[in-house]
Amino acid sequence: MKRFLIGLALGSGSSAVAWGVTHSLGWTAAVGITVFILVWLGEFILDDLL
């Protein structure tokens, strides 16, 4: 649950930055979802890489 909330917060923050830079809904959604997924699944990805 902790990792989910961290991913949600970082995804929202990165979406805000993307919106401030591009003013594009597509880029904003793509960046936010990507960051959320990478944070949420990061433990599994890092375990496979290391």
Buried (B, 14 or more C-beta within 10 A) or exposed (E): EEEEEBBBEBBEEBBEBBBEEEEEEEBBEEBBEBBBEEBBEEEEEEEEEE
